[in-house]
């Protein structure tokens, strides 16, 4: 698993053009994936939502838009330059009358997924999008997520890259190895960060294995669904017992 200090340094280096790179590299599918995640959050009818590894805050804003300000939404990240981008977006959105009422319950805090700045059972829904594979200790991170979720009834939603459908894999891995770094170099000037991305995606557990990892961390009723030919998957897990 990656070292936290190296991941922090990497994301700090690409923060300025992180969003552009995401949109280009996913062909715009990242908007659709976040929207599907936000819809699942809304189904839970939470009062407090926390988005981990929030980066520049796109998941927070997708949830806020979908929930229409009905929940407090907090974004957590351990990379200060990424949090600065998230706060910058919030300030821009506050100038829009359609957004301004929803943003009163949005905030961003500095924090580590391995030691979250929340009390036990304080959160209704936790989300983490494309951040689980970056944790230095995935099992510890998942246990920490379970700790802060409401018991019973707390829900974890993990949006993460997965292993795509068999027919797509050869083309997908060619894209990860050869095409993605070229686009990343043009978009960010930091192709090495996206070599890392390709490596972590290729080595990340498939849906069934990640489901079992989440279950071993103490979650119950764990299931998953693939999106876009299973290029990504959303895992949903509940805390049913105290």
C-alpha positions in Angstrom: 0.0 0.0 0.0 1.3 3.5 -0.7 3.1 5.7 1.9 1.0 8.6 3.2 3.7 11.2 2.8 4.3 10.3 -0.8 0.6 10.4 -1.6 0.3 13.8 0.1 3.2 15.2 -1.9 1.8 13.8 -5.1 -1.6 15.4 -4.7 -0.2 18.7 -3.6 1.8 18.8 -6.8 -1.3 18.3 -9.1 -3.9 20.2 -7.1 -4.0 23.2 -9.5 -5.1 21.1 -12.5 -6.6 18.0 -10.7 -10.2 18.6 -11.8 -9.2 19.1 -15.5 -7.2 16.0 -15.5 -10.1 14.0 -13.9 -12.5 15.2 -16.6 -10.2 14.5 -19.4 -9.0 11.1 -18.2 -12.4 9.8 -17.6 -13.9 11.2 -20.7 -16.4 13.1 -18.5 -17.7 9.9 -16.9 -16.6 11.2 -13.5 -19.6 13.5 -13.4 -22.0 10.6 -13.9 -20.2 8.4 -11.3 -20.4 11.2 -8.6 -24.1 11.8 -9.5 -24.9 8.1 -8.9 -23.0 8.2 -5.6 -25.0 11.3 -4.5 -28.3 9.6 -5.4 -27.4 6.7 -3.1 -26.6 9.2 -0.3 -30.0 10.8 -0.7 -31.7 7.5 -0.4 -30.3 7.2 3.1 -31.9 10.4 4.2 -28.9 11.4 6.4 -28.6 14.5 8.6 -24.8 14.3 8.6 -22.6 13.2 5.7 -18.8 13.1 5.6 -16.8 12.7 2.4 -13.3 11.3 2.9 -10.3 12.0 0.7 -12.5 14.8 -0.6 -9.8 16.4 -2.8 -11.2 19.5 -4.5 -14.7 18.8 -3.1 -16.5 17.6 -6.2 -18.3 14.8 -4.3 -19.3 17.2 -1.5 -20.9 19.6 -4.0 -22.6 16.7 -5.9 -24.1 15.5 -2.6 -25.1 19.0 -1.6 -26.8 19.7 -4.9 -28.7 16.4 -4.7 -29.7 16.8 -1.0 -30.6 20.5 -1.6 -29.1 21.5 1.7 -31.1 19.0 3.8 -27.9 17.5 5.3 -24.7 18.8 6.8 -21.9 17.8 4.4 -18.2 17.8 5.5 -15.3 17.1 3.3 -12.1 15.7 4.8 -8.7 15.6 3.2 -5.1 15.5 4.5 -3.6 17.5 1.6 -3.9 21.3 2.3 -3.5 22.4 -1.3 -6.5 20.2 -2.3 -8.6 21.7 0.5 -7.7 25.1 -0.7 -9.1 24.3 -4.1 -12.3 23.0 -2.4 -12.7 26.2 -0.4 -12.1 28.2 -3.6 -14.9 26.4 -5.3 -17.2 27.0 -2.4 -16.5 30.7 -2.5 -17.3 30.8 -6.2 -20.5 28.9 -5.8 -21.6 31.2 -2.9 -21.9 34.0 -5.6 -24.7 31.9 -7.3 -28.1 32.5 -5.8 -29.2 29.0 -6.6 -26.3 27.5 -4.7 -25.9 30.0 -1.8 -28.7 28.6 0.5 -27.3 25.0 0.2 -23.7 25.9 1.2 -24.4 27.0 4.7 -24.1 23.4 5.8 -21.0 22.6 3.8 -17.5 22.7 5.4 -14.1 21.3 4.8 -11.6 20.1 7.4 -8.1 18.8 7.5 -7.9 15.2 8.6 -6.4 11.7 8.1 -8.6 8.7 7.1 -6.6 6.6 9.5 -7.4 8.9 12.5 -10.7 10.7 11.7 -11.5 13.9 13.7 -15.0 12.7 14.7 -16.4 11.0 17.8 -17.8 7.5 17.8 -21.1 7.2 16.0 -21.2 10.8 14.9 -21.8 10.4 11.2 -24.9 9.0 9.3 -23.2 8.4 5.9 -19.6 8.2 4.9 -18.4 8.5 1.3 -15.0 8.0 -0.2 -14.5 8.3 -3.9 -11.2 7.2 -5.5 -9.4 7.5 -2.2 -9.5 4.1 -0.6 -6.7 2.7 -2.7 -4.5 5.6 -1.6 -4.7 4.7 2.1 -1.4 3.5 3.7 -3.4 0.9 5.7 -6.7 0.1 4.1 -8.0 -2.2 6.9 -7.2 0.4 9.6 -9.0 3.1 7.5 -12.1 0.9 7.1 -12.2 0.2 10.8 -11.9 3.9 11.5 -14.8 4.6 9.1 -17.0 2.1 11.0 -16.1 3.7 14.3 -17.5 7.1 13.4 -20.6 5.8 11.7 -24.0 5.8 13.6 -24.8 2.5 15.2 -27.0 1.0 14.0 -27.9 2.4 10.6 -24.7 4.1 9.5 -23.8 3.6 5.8 -20.5 3.6 4.0 -20.4 4.2 0.3 -17.1 3.6 -1.6 -16.8 4.7 -5.2 -13.6 3.2 -6.5 -11.9 1.9 -9.7 -12.4 -1.8 -10.2 -11.5 -4.5 -12.7 -13.6 -4.0 -15.8 -15.5 -6.5 -17.8 -13.3 -9.2 -19.3 -13.8 -8.1 -22.9 -12.7 -4.5 -22.0 -9.6 -5.4 -19.9 -6.9 -5.6 -22.6 -7.9 -2.2 -24.1 -8.3 -0.7 -20.6 -4.9 -1.7 -19.4 -3.3 -0.4 -22.6 -5.1 2.9 -21.9 -3.8 2.9 -18.3 -0.2 2.1 -19.3 0.3 4.2 -22.4 -2.5 6.7 -23.0 -3.3 7.9 -19.6 0.2 9.2 -18.7 0.4 11.1 -22.1 -2.9 12.9 -21.4 -1.8 13.5 -17.8 1.4 15.1 -18.9 -0.5 17.5 -21.2 -3.1 18.3 -18.5 -0.9 18.6 -15.4 2.8 18.4 -16.4 3.1 15.6 -13.9 2.8 12.2 -15.7 4.5 10.4 -12.8 1.4 10.9 -10.7 -0.7 9.2 -13.2 1.7 6.3 -13.7 1.0 5.8 -10.0 -2.7 6.0 -10.7 -2.5 3.3 -13.3 -0.4 1.0 -11.0 -2.8 1.4 -8.1 -5.9 0.7 -10.3 -4.2 -2.4 -11.8 -3.3 -3.8 -8.4 -6.6 -2.9 -6.6 -8.8 -5.8 -5.5 -11.8 -6.7 -7.7 -15.3 -6.2 -6.4 -15.7 -9.5 -4.6 -12.4 -9.2 -2.8 -13.0 -5.6 -1.7 -16.5 -6.6 -0.5 -14.8 -9.2 1.8 -12.2 -6.6 3.0 -15.0 -4.2 4.0 -16.9 -7.1 5.8 -13.7 -8.0 7.7 -13.5 -4.4 9.0 -16.8 -5.0 10.8 -19.4 -3.9 8.3 -22.6 -5.9 7.6 -24.8 -6.1 4.6 -22.1 -5.3 2.1 -22.9 -5.2 -1.6 -21.6 -3.6 -4.8 -22.6 -2.6 -8.3 -20.4 -1.9 -11.3 -20.7 1.2 -13.4 -19.5 1.8 -17.0 -18.7 -1.9 -17.7 -17.3 -2.1 -14.1 -14.5 0.3 -14.7 -15.7 1.6 -11.4 -17.9 0.2 -8.7 -19.9 1.5 -5.8 -19.7 -0.6 -2.6 -22.4 0.0 0.0 -22.0 -1.3 3.6 -24.1 -0.8 6.7 -23.5 -0.9 10.4 -26.3 -3.0 11.8 -25.0 -3.7 15.3 -23.7 -1.6 18.2 
